[in-house]
Amino acid sequence: MATMATARVDHVGITVPDLDAASSLFIRLLGARPLYRRTYPADLDAAVEARTLLPRQLGTHPDAGYRVEVLRVAGTDLELFEWRAPDLTGAVPRVCDPGGHHLAFEVEDVAATAAAFAAEPGVRVLGEPQILGANHPLAGRAWIYALLPWGTFIELVSRPATRDTR
């Protein structure tokens, strides 16, 4: 089987329960810049199309709809979705569960950024900053996880002294 060429990661999308609160958090704590915001379906004609398009293309309930805001964070676009549908579950996997995930952001000062996250209502910083040991390919890199109010895990990392670019 042939491997397809991949140019870059285009964007990352996450679902949040409150688009305004999530957008504000990323703007305040990570310097995100808003690019645009939309609501779908936007009108009655779009609602009729959405009843077939969203279930077929995204596996949603026919009555689903969403608000989305795209933010630019450190050169990557982050799509924040606030869905409405009669069958939302609210279940969030942990990082160790199938489907678990995290977003990692390189920051200048892991400890200071973690303290800013910890001061945010509903955010839980997990443990203390850790430093990768000499036997690790990214030796010297600091890292820590934070759990955002809606269940997304964020990893804050520092730049390692040297980086393998192979």
Kinemage of the C-alpha trace (Angstrom):
@kinemage 1
@onewidth
@group {chain A} dominant
@subgroup {mainchain}
@vectorlist {calphas} color= white
{ca met a 1} P 0.000 0.000 0.000
{ca ala a 2} L 1.335 3.438 -0.932
{ca thr a 3} L 1.852 6.048 1.763
{ca met a 4} L 0.169 9.361 1.025
{ca ala a 5} L 2.264 12.491 1.412
{ca thr a 6} L 1.150 14.721 4.276
{ca ala a 7} L 2.056 18.393 4.119
{ca arg a 8} L 1.206 19.487 7.678
{ca val a 9} L -1.381 19.318 10.428
{ca asp a 10} L -4.083 21.693 9.223
{ca his a 11} L -6.043 22.139 12.454
{ca val a 12} L -7.193 20.509 15.680
{ca gly a 13} L -10.853 20.449 16.693
{ca ile a 14} L -12.295 19.909 20.163
{ca thr a 15} L -15.826 19.990 21.515
{ca val a 16} L -16.566 22.209 24.499
{ca pro a 17} L -19.776 22.781 26.471
{ca asp a 18} L -19.496 26.606 26.427
{ca leu a 19} L -17.881 28.177 23.370
{ca asp a 20} L -17.578 31.643 24.900
{ca ala a 21} L -15.860 30.397 28.070
{ca ala a 22} L -13.499 28.063 26.181
{ca ser a 23} L -12.547 30.714 23.639
{ca ser a 24} L -11.877 33.219 26.405
{ca leu a 25} L -9.657 30.715 28.260
{ca phe a 26} L -7.468 30.011 25.196
{ca ile a 27} L -7.214 33.728 24.405
{ca arg a 28} L -6.284 34.750 27.972
{ca leu a 29} L -3.951 31.896 28.895
{ca leu a 30} L -2.298 30.955 25.595
{ca gly a 31} L -2.550 34.141 23.535
{ca ala a 32} L -4.894 32.631 20.928
{ca arg a 33} L -6.181 34.950 18.222
{ca pro a 34} L -9.798 34.587 17.014
{ca leu a 35} L -10.108 34.026 13.256
{ca tyr a 36} L -13.862 33.508 12.793
{ca arg a 37} L -17.062 32.231 14.398
{ca arg a 38} L -20.098 30.573 12.780
{ca thr a 39} L -23.363 28.875 13.710
{ca tyr a 40} L -24.620 25.849 11.762
{ca pro a 41} L -27.251 25.476 10.603
{ca ala a 42} L -27.492 29.209 10.082
{ca asp a 43} L -31.043 29.323 8.709
{ca leu a 44} L -34.055 27.165 7.834
{ca asp a 45} L -32.680 26.072 4.439
{ca ala a 46} L -29.406 25.031 6.037
{ca ala a 47} L -31.354 23.228 8.802
{ca val a 48} L -33.068 21.011 6.212
{ca glu a 49} L -29.691 20.170 4.628
{ca ala a 50} L -28.087 19.626 8.038
{ca arg a 51} L -30.672 16.941 8.964
{ca thr a 52} L -29.073 14.663 6.352
{ca leu a 53} L -25.557 16.069 5.989
{ca leu a 54} L -24.449 16.032 9.640
{ca pro a 55} L -25.632 12.465 10.390
{ca arg a 56} L -24.111 11.176 7.131
{ca gln a 57} L -20.797 13.049 7.345
{ca leu a 58} L -20.243 13.270 11.119
{ca gly a 59} L -22.482 10.592 12.647
{ca thr a 60} L -24.583 13.091 14.609
{ca his a 61} L -28.258 13.127 15.547
{ca pro a 62} L -30.430 14.613 12.735
{ca asp a 63} L -31.361 17.536 15.001
{ca ala a 64} L -27.756 18.417 15.828
{ca gly a 65} L -26.251 21.822 15.239
{ca tyr a 66} L -23.247 23.723 16.492
{ca arg a 67} L -21.419 26.961 17.015
{ca val a 68} L -17.754 26.971 16.043
{ca glu a 69} L -14.925 29.405 16.592
{ca val a 70} L -11.519 29.043 14.999
{ca leu a 71} L -8.572 30.398 16.942
{ca arg a 72} L -4.935 30.589 15.888
{ca val a 73} L -2.651 29.360 18.676
{ca ala a 74} L 1.101 29.338 18.067
{ca gly a 75} L 0.658 28.958 14.320
{ca thr a 76} L -1.975 26.176 14.481
{ca asp a 77} L -5.702 26.609 14.001
{ca leu a 78} L -7.846 25.328 16.873
{ca glu a 79} L -11.536 24.722 16.154
{ca leu a 80} L -13.751 24.937 19.208
{ca phe a 81} L -17.191 23.366 18.728
{ca glu a 82} L -20.232 23.814 20.967
{ca trp a 83} L -22.757 21.190 19.853
{ca arg a 84} L -26.461 20.996 20.596
{ca ala a 85} L -28.287 17.714 20.034
{ca pro a 86} L -30.897 15.703 21.938
{ca asp a 87} L -28.509 12.773 22.454
{ca leu a 88} L -25.321 14.391 23.832
{ca thr a 89} L -23.685 12.090 26.381
{ca gly a 90} L -21.207 14.350 28.153
{ca ala a 91} L -18.832 11.396 28.648
{ca val a 92} L -15.171 12.403 28.438
{ca pro a 93} L -12.354 9.827 28.196
{ca arg a 94} L -9.326 10.147 30.447
{ca val a 95} L -5.927 10.327 28.720
{ca cys a 96} L -5.494 6.592 29.442
{ca asp a 97} L -8.867 5.550 27.936
{ca pro a 98} L -9.413 4.675 24.267
{ca gly a 99} L -10.165 7.956 22.534
{ca gly a 100} L -8.265 9.860 25.218
{ca his a 101} L -6.116 12.713 23.976
{ca his a 102} L -4.325 15.886 24.937
{ca leu a 103} L -3.157 19.125 23.352
{ca ala a 104} L 0.442 20.118 24.051
{ca phe a 105} L 1.666 23.700 23.964
{ca glu a 106} L 5.276 24.803 24.177
{ca val a 107} L 5.548 27.712 26.605
{ca glu a 108} L 8.412 29.866 27.837
{ca asp a 109} L 7.942 29.049 31.525
{ca val a 110} L 6.091 25.828 32.390
{ca ala a 111} L 5.771 26.607 36.112
{ca ala a 112} L 4.486 30.160 35.589
{ca thr a 113} L 2.026 29.065 32.904
{ca ala a 114} L 0.826 26.189 35.103
{ca ala a 115} L 0.255 28.692 37.923
{ca ala a 116} L -1.858 30.853 35.579
{ca phe a 117} L -3.882 27.768 34.606
{ca ala a 118} L -4.298 26.805 38.286
{ca ala a 119} L -5.738 30.247 39.054
{ca glu a 120} L -8.438 29.737 36.407
{ca pro a 121} L -11.818 28.620 37.850
{ca gly a 122} L -12.533 24.977 37.051
{ca val a 123} L -9.017 24.193 35.778
{ca arg a 124} L -7.102 21.494 37.648
{ca val a 125} L -3.316 21.361 37.286
{ca leu a 126} L -2.171 17.767 37.803
{ca gly a 127} L 0.915 17.388 39.980
{ca glu a 128} L 4.039 19.500 39.649
{ca pro a 129} L 6.250 20.277 36.650
{ca gln a 130} L 8.492 17.332 35.756
{ca ile a 131} L 11.863 17.359 33.982
{ca leu a 132} L 12.747 14.607 31.495
{ca gly a 133} L 15.928 12.773 32.513
{ca ala a 134} L 19.250 12.480 30.706
{ca asn a 135} L 18.313 9.119 29.144
{ca his a 136} L 15.290 10.635 27.334
{ca pro a 137} L 15.565 11.970 23.737
{ca leu a 138} L 14.100 15.280 24.976
{ca ala a 139} L 16.261 15.469 28.117
{ca gly a 140} L 15.802 18.628 30.115
{ca arg a 141} L 12.305 19.320 28.848
{ca ala a 142} L 9.809 20.359 31.535
{ca trp a 143} L 6.171 19.265 31.334
{ca ile a 144} L 2.912 19.271 33.279
{ca tyr a 145} L -0.730 18.446 32.522
{ca ala a 146} L -3.831 20.499 33.260
{ca leu a 147} L -7.440 19.355 33.015
{ca leu a 148} L -9.779 21.995 31.605
{ca pro a 149} L -13.325 22.347 32.997
{ca trp a 150} L -14.899 20.389 30.131
{ca gly a 151} L -12.425 17.475 30.241
{ca thr a 152} L -9.753 18.406 27.685
{ca phe a 153} L -6.218 17.673 28.850
{ca ile a 154} L -3.571 20.299 28.113
{ca glu a 155} L 0.139 19.570 28.378
{ca leu a 156} L 2.465 22.499 28.910
{ca val a 157} L 6.029 21.799 27.776
{ca ser a 158} L 9.295 23.701 27.558
{ca arg a 159} L 11.645 23.558 24.623
{ca pro a 160} L 14.389 20.969 25.131
{ca ala a 161} L 18.000 22.136 24.984
{ca thr a 162} L 18.453 20.205 21.729
{ca arg a 163} L 15.831 18.791 19.460
{ca asp a 164} L 16.219 15.785 17.161
{ca thr a 165} L 14.838 16.969 13.797
{ca arg a 166} L 15.096 13.665 11.955
